[in-house]
Amino acid sequence: MASTFATRFVPAAAISTVLAATVCAQHSTFEMTDQGWTKSIDPGLNEDTATIAKARQLLAEGKASQARAVLDPWIEANEAKRNQHIAEAYLLRGDCLLAERDEYEALRDYERVAKEFAGSEFFVRALERELSIAKMYFGGLRKKTWGIRVDSGIPYAEEICMRINERLAGSKLAEDALITMADYYYSKRDLRMAEETYDVFLKLFPRSTHRQKAMQRRAYANIAQYKGPHYDATGLVEASFQIEQFQTEFPAEAEKAGMSDALVARLEESAADQRLTTAQWYITRGDPVAAKMTLQRLIRAYPRTVAAEKAMELCESNGWPTQPSASPLRTVPATPAGPRPAADPVPTAEGAK
C-alpha cells in the first residue's frame, strides 16, 4: 500500500518543485557588497510570500514534516485575517499530510479550500487531491483510526465522488469521479449499485470516452442480477433493450463481446420462463384468472420461445383462449332520421345588450 501511495503522490510533488523553482527565479536578485555580488531577496517578496515559497520548496525536496512545521504557525496566525495566501497554505499543508500518509487529515484541509475558497485557483486542485484519495480508498486503503488502519474508507470515497459531481457538475473531473465509483461497484459485484451508477453516468455524460464500457457493463449488471425463474425478470427486459442499443452504436464491439441477437434470444427465453413459472404458481394457488392472464401475456410478448409453446398447451388443457378476448364496444344510438334541429344562434353585441 505504501508503494501505491508514493506513486500517486509523485505528480503533486513534481508540481510543487516547479512552482518553488519559479518563485525563486522570479524573486531572486543580486546586489554588490564588499564581498562582491551576493544573492538577496527581492523587496517585492514579502514575509507571507516567502513563507509559502519556503514551504513549497521543502515539500518539493521531500521534507513534508519540515514544510508543515513552517505552515502550521503561519496558518494559525493568518486564518482569521483571510490572508490572500491562506487557500494555498491549506492546500500545501494537505499535501504535507498526504505525503506523511495521513490522508484523512489531509482531506480536512482540502475541504477547507473547497468550501471556503471556491473562487480561488486552488479549488480545482483541492478536488483533484480529494479524488486521488478516493481512488486510494477504492483501491483497498483503509482509513486510519488511532494510528491503525482498521476502518473502511469506501464511505468517504463515495462521498468525495458525489461532492465532486455536485461542485463541478459536467466537468472532466466529475466524469472521472463517477466512472471510478461505478467501476468499483462493478469490480466488487455490487450489481445493483453498478447498474444504477453506470445508468446515471450515461445520462450525465452521453459523449464520454467511457460510454462503450459503461453501456456494456450496465447490460451485464442487469443480466447478472437475475436469480432464476422464481424471481423478478425486469432486469432481463431492460438488458435486452440495452443490448440492442449497444449493437446499434457499437456493432463491431458487440460482435466481439458476444452481445448479439443470440444473447437477446436467450434473455427473452429466460424472461418467458419466469412468466411461465409465475402462471404455474397461480394455478397451484387456485387462481385461474391470474394464471390465464399471465399465460396470454407470455404468448403475446414472447411468441417464439419454448415457454410460449408450453403456455399454449396449458391454455388448451384448461380450455382458455391463447389471446385475451376483446372488450365489448359501447353501442352508440343511431341519429334519428329527418332534418336536424337548427343550431342556437350566436349571440351578437346588440343581443348581449
C-alpha positions as CSV (number, residue, x, y, z in Angstrom):
1,M,0.0,0.0,0.0
2,A,2.9,2.3,0.7
3,S,4.2,1.9,-2.9
4,T,0.7,2.8,-4.2
5,F,0.6,5.9,-2.1
6,A,4.0,7.0,-3.2
7,T,3.2,6.5,-6.9
8,R,0.0,8.6,-6.6
9,F,1.7,11.4,-4.8
10,V,4.6,11.9,-7.3
11,P,2.7,14.3,-9.5
12,A,1.8,16.7,-6.6
13,A,5.5,16.7,-5.5
14,A,6.6,17.4,-9.1
15,I,4.2,20.3,-9.4
16,S,5.4,21.8,-6.1
17,T,9.0,21.5,-7.4
18,V,8.3,23.5,-10.5
19,L,6.3,26.1,-8.5
20,A,9.1,26.6,-6.0
21,A,11.7,26.9,-8.7
22,T,9.5,29.5,-10.4
23,V,9.1,31.6,-7.3
24,C,12.8,31.6,-6.6
25,A,13.6,32.5,-10.2
26,Q,11.2,35.4,-10.1
27,H,12.1,36.9,-6.8
28,S,15.9,36.3,-6.5
29,T,18.1,39.4,-7.1
30,F,21.9,40.1,-6.8
31,E,23.5,43.2,-5.3
32,M,27.1,44.5,-5.0
33,T,28.6,44.3,-1.5
34,D,32.1,44.3,0.0
35,Q,32.1,40.6,-0.7
36,G,31.1,41.1,-4.4
37,W,27.8,40.1,-6.0
38,T,25.6,38.4,-3.4
39,K,22.1,36.9,-3.8
40,S,19.3,38.7,-1.9
41,I,15.6,38.6,-1.6
42,D,13.5,40.9,-3.8
43,P,11.8,43.6,-1.7
44,G,8.6,42.6,-3.6
45,L,8.7,39.2,-1.9
46,N,7.1,39.9,1.5
47,E,7.2,37.7,4.5
48,D,4.0,35.9,3.7
49,T,5.0,35.1,0.2
50,A,8.4,34.0,1.4
51,T,6.9,31.6,3.9
52,I,4.7,30.0,1.3
53,A,7.6,29.7,-1.1
54,K,9.7,28.1,1.6
55,A,7.0,25.6,2.4
56,R,6.7,24.7,-1.3
57,Q,10.4,24.2,-1.6
58,L,10.6,22.0,1.5
59,L,7.7,19.9,0.2
60,A,9.3,19.5,-3.2
61,E,12.5,18.3,-1.5
62,G,10.6,15.6,0.3
63,K,10.7,17.3,3.7
64,A,7.0,17.2,4.4
65,S,7.3,17.4,8.1
66,Q,9.5,20.5,8.0
67,A,7.2,22.1,5.5
68,R,4.2,21.5,7.8
69,A,6.2,23.0,10.7
70,V,6.5,26.2,8.6
71,L,2.9,26.2,7.6
72,D,1.2,25.3,10.9
73,P,2.1,28.5,12.9
74,W,1.6,30.7,9.8
75,I,-1.9,29.3,9.2
76,E,-2.8,29.7,12.9
77,A,-1.8,33.4,12.8
78,N,-3.4,34.2,9.4
79,E,-6.5,32.1,9.0
80,A,-8.7,34.7,10.9
81,K,-7.3,37.5,8.7
82,R,-8.3,35.8,5.5
83,N,-4.8,36.3,4.1
84,Q,-4.6,36.1,0.3
85,H,-2.2,33.1,0.6
86,I,-4.4,31.1,3.1
87,A,-6.0,28.9,0.4
88,E,-2.7,27.8,-0.9
89,A,-1.4,27.3,2.6
90,Y,-4.2,24.9,3.3
91,L,-3.6,23.1,0.0
92,L,0.2,22.8,0.8
93,R,-0.5,21.5,4.3
94,G,-2.8,18.9,2.9
95,D,-0.1,17.9,0.6
96,C,2.3,17.6,3.5
97,L,-0.2,15.4,5.4
98,L,-0.8,13.3,2.3
99,A,3.0,12.8,1.9
100,E,3.1,11.7,5.6
101,R,0.4,9.1,4.8
102,D,-2.2,10.9,6.9
103,E,-4.7,11.2,4.0
104,Y,-7.8,11.6,6.2
105,E,-6.4,14.7,8.0
106,A,-5.3,16.0,4.5
107,L,-9.0,15.8,3.5
108,R,-9.8,18.3,6.2
109,D,-7.5,20.9,4.6
110,Y,-8.7,20.2,1.1
111,E,-12.3,20.5,2.2
112,R,-11.4,24.0,3.7
113,V,-10.2,25.1,0.3
114,A,-13.3,23.5,-1.5
115,K,-15.8,25.1,0.9
116,E,-14.3,28.5,1.7
117,F,-12.3,29.3,-1.4
118,A,-14.4,28.1,-4.3
119,G,-13.5,31.1,-6.4
120,S,-9.7,30.6,-6.0
121,E,-7.3,28.9,-8.4
122,F,-6.7,26.2,-5.8
123,F,-10.3,25.0,-5.7
124,V,-10.0,22.5,-8.6
125,R,-6.6,21.4,-7.3
126,A,-8.1,20.6,-3.9
127,L,-10.8,18.5,-5.6
128,E,-8.2,16.7,-7.7
129,R,-6.3,15.8,-4.5
130,E,-9.6,14.5,-2.9
131,L,-10.3,12.3,-5.9
132,S,-6.8,10.8,-5.6
133,I,-7.5,9.9,-2.0
134,A,-10.9,8.4,-3.0
135,K,-9.1,6.2,-5.6
136,M,-6.8,5.0,-2.8
137,Y,-9.8,4.1,-0.7
138,F,-11.5,2.3,-3.6
139,G,-8.2,0.5,-4.2
140,G,-8.3,-1.0,-0.7
141,L,-6.6,1.6,1.6
142,R,-8.3,1.6,4.9
143,K,-8.9,4.7,7.0
144,K,-6.5,5.3,9.9
145,T,-8.1,5.4,13.3
146,W,-5.9,5.9,16.4
147,G,-2.9,5.2,14.2
148,I,-4.2,1.9,12.9
149,R,-5.8,1.3,9.5
150,V,-8.9,-0.7,10.5
151,D,-11.9,1.3,9.2
152,S,-13.2,1.1,5.6
153,G,-12.6,4.2,3.5
154,I,-15.3,3.3,1.0
155,P,-18.0,5.6,2.5
156,Y,-15.5,8.5,2.3
157,A,-14.6,7.7,-1.2
158,E,-18.3,7.6,-2.3
159,E,-18.9,10.9,-0.6
160,I,-15.9,12.5,-2.3
161,C,-17.2,11.4,-5.7
162,M,-20.7,12.7,-5.1
163,R,-19.4,16.0,-3.8
164,I,-17.2,16.5,-6.9
165,N,-20.2,15.9,-9.1
166,E,-22.1,18.5,-7.2
167,R,-19.4,21.1,-7.1
168,L,-18.1,20.6,-10.7
169,A,-21.1,19.2,-12.5
170,G,-20.4,18.2,-16.1
171,S,-16.6,18.6,-15.7
172,K,-13.9,16.2,-16.7
173,L,-13.1,15.7,-13.1
174,A,-16.7,14.9,-12.2
175,E,-16.8,12.4,-15.1
176,D,-13.6,10.7,-13.8
177,A,-15.1,10.6,-10.3
178,L,-18.4,9.0,-11.3
179,I,-16.8,6.3,-13.6
180,T,-14.4,5.5,-10.9
181,M,-17.2,4.8,-8.4
182,A,-19.2,2.8,-11.0
183,D,-16.1,0.7,-11.8
184,Y,-15.6,0.0,-8.1
185,Y,-19.1,-1.3,-7.7
186,Y,-18.8,-3.5,-10.7
187,S,-15.5,-5.0,-9.6
188,K,-17.0,-5.8,-6.2
189,R,-20.1,-7.4,-7.7
190,D,-22.4,-4.8,-6.2
191,L,-24.5,-5.2,-9.3
192,R,-27.5,-3.0,-8.4
193,M,-25.3,0.0,-7.5
194,A,-23.1,-0.7,-10.6
195,E,-26.1,-0.7,-12.9
196,E,-27.6,2.5,-11.3
197,T,-24.3,4.3,-11.3
198,Y,-23.5,3.4,-15.0
199,D,-27.0,4.5,-15.9
200,V,-26.6,7.9,-14.2
201,F,-23.2,8.2,-15.8
202,L,-24.6,7.7,-19.3
203,K,-27.2,10.3,-18.7
204,L,-24.8,12.9,-17.4
205,F,-22.0,12.2,-19.8
206,P,-23.6,10.9,-23.1
207,R,-20.5,11.7,-25.2
208,S,-17.9,10.3,-22.8
209,T,-15.0,8.2,-24.0
210,H,-16.1,5.7,-21.4
211,R,-19.6,5.3,-23.0
212,Q,-18.9,1.9,-24.6
213,K,-17.7,0.4,-21.4
214,A,-20.5,1.9,-19.3
215,M,-23.2,0.6,-21.7
216,Q,-21.7,-2.8,-21.8
217,R,-21.3,-3.2,-18.1
218,R,-24.7,-1.8,-17.4
219,A,-26.3,-4.5,-19.5
220,Y,-24.1,-7.2,-17.9
221,A,-25.0,-6.0,-14.4
222,N,-28.7,-6.2,-15.3
223,I,-28.3,-9.8,-16.6
224,A,-26.2,-10.9,-13.6
225,Q,-28.9,-9.7,-11.1
226,Y,-31.4,-12.3,-12.5
227,K,-31.5,-15.2,-10.0
228,G,-33.8,-17.5,-11.8
229,P,-37.5,-18.1,-12.8
230,H,-38.8,-17.7,-9.3
231,Y,-37.5,-14.1,-9.1
232,D,-38.3,-10.8,-10.9
233,A,-37.1,-10.7,-14.5
234,T,-37.4,-6.9,-15.0
235,G,-33.6,-6.7,-15.4
236,L,-33.6,-9.1,-18.3
237,V,-36.1,-7.0,-20.2
238,E,-34.0,-3.8,-19.6
239,A,-30.9,-5.7,-20.6
240,S,-32.5,-6.8,-23.9
241,F,-33.1,-3.1,-24.9
242,Q,-29.7,-2.1,-23.7
243,I,-28.0,-4.8,-25.8
244,E,-30.0,-3.7,-28.9
245,Q,-28.9,-0.1,-28.3
246,F,-25.3,-1.2,-27.8
247,Q,-25.5,-3.2,-31.1
248,T,-26.7,-0.1,-32.9
249,E,-23.9,2.2,-31.6
250,F,-21.0,-0.3,-31.5
251,P,-21.8,-3.1,-33.9
252,A,-18.2,-4.4,-34.2
253,E,-17.6,-4.3,-30.4
254,A,-21.0,-6.0,-29.9
255,E,-20.0,-8.9,-32.1
256,K,-16.6,-9.3,-30.4
257,A,-18.2,-9.2,-26.9
258,G,-21.0,-11.7,-27.8
259,M,-23.7,-9.1,-27.3
260,S,-25.6,-10.5,-30.4
261,D,-29.2,-11.4,-31.3
262,A,-28.5,-14.9,-29.9
263,L,-27.9,-13.3,-26.4
264,V,-31.1,-11.3,-26.7
265,A,-33.0,-14.5,-27.7
266,R,-31.6,-16.3,-24.6
267,L,-32.7,-13.4,-22.4
268,E,-36.2,-13.5,-23.9
269,E,-36.3,-17.2,-23.2
270,S,-35.4,-16.6,-19.6
271,A,-38.0,-13.9,-19.2
272,A,-40.7,-16.0,-20.8
273,D,-39.7,-18.9,-18.5
274,Q,-40.1,-16.7,-15.5
275,R,-43.7,-15.8,-16.6
276,L,-44.5,-19.5,-17.2
277,T,-43.3,-20.3,-13.6
278,T,-45.5,-17.5,-12.3
279,A,-48.5,-18.8,-14.2
280,Q,-47.9,-22.3,-12.8
281,W,-47.7,-20.9,-9.3
282,Y,-51.1,-19.2,-9.8
283,I,-52.6,-22.5,-10.9
284,T,-51.3,-24.2,-7.7
285,R,-52.7,-21.4,-5.6
286,G,-56.1,-21.9,-7.2
287,D,-56.2,-18.6,-9.1
288,P,-57.1,-19.5,-12.7
289,V,-57.9,-15.9,-13.7
290,A,-54.4,-14.6,-12.9
291,A,-52.8,-17.8,-14.5
292,K,-54.8,-17.3,-17.7
293,M,-53.8,-13.6,-18.0
294,T,-50.1,-14.4,-17.3
295,L,-50.1,-17.1,-19.9
296,Q,-51.8,-14.9,-22.5
297,R,-49.3,-12.1,-21.9
298,L,-46.4,-14.5,-22.2
299,I,-47.6,-15.8,-25.6
300,R,-48.1,-12.2,-26.8
301,A,-44.8,-10.9,-25.6
302,Y,-42.5,-13.9,-26.4
303,P,-44.3,-15.9,-29.2
304,R,-41.2,-17.6,-30.5
305,T,-40.0,-19.1,-27.2
306,V,-40.2,-22.6,-25.8
307,A,-42.1,-21.2,-22.8
308,A,-44.7,-19.8,-25.2
309,E,-45.4,-23.3,-26.6
310,K,-45.8,-24.7,-23.1
311,A,-48.1,-21.8,-22.3
312,M,-50.3,-22.6,-25.3
313,E,-50.5,-26.2,-24.1
314,L,-51.6,-25.1,-20.7
315,C,-54.2,-22.8,-22.1
316,E,-55.6,-25.6,-24.3
317,S,-55.7,-28.1,-21.4
318,N,-57.6,-25.7,-19.3
319,G,-59.9,-24.5,-22.1
320,W,-58.5,-21.0,-22.0
321,P,-58.1,-18.9,-25.2
322,T,-54.5,-18.1,-26.1
323,Q,-55.3,-14.5,-26.7
324,P,-57.3,-12.2,-24.4
325,S,-60.8,-11.6,-25.6
326,A,-61.6,-8.1,-26.9
327,S,-63.7,-5.9,-24.6
328,P,-67.2,-5.2,-26.0
329,L,-67.6,-1.9,-27.6
330,R,-70.1,0.6,-26.2
331,T,-73.0,0.9,-28.5
332,V,-73.9,4.4,-29.7
333,P,-77.6,5.1,-30.5
334,A,-78.2,6.0,-34.2
335,T,-79.1,9.5,-35.1
336,P,-82.9,9.7,-35.8
337,A,-83.9,10.4,-39.4
338,G,-85.2,13.7,-40.5
339,P,-83.9,17.3,-40.5
340,R,-81.5,18.2,-37.7
341,P,-82.6,21.0,-35.4
342,A,-81.2,24.4,-36.1
343,A,-78.2,25.4,-34.1
344,D,-78.6,28.1,-31.4
345,P,-77.9,31.5,-32.9
346,V,-74.6,33.0,-32.0
347,P,-75.2,36.0,-29.7
348,T,-74.3,39.4,-31.1
349,A,-73.2,42.6,-29.4
350,E,-76.7,44.0,-29.7
351,G,-78.3,40.9,-28.4
352,A,-76.0,41.0,-25.4
353,K,-77.2,44.4,-24.6
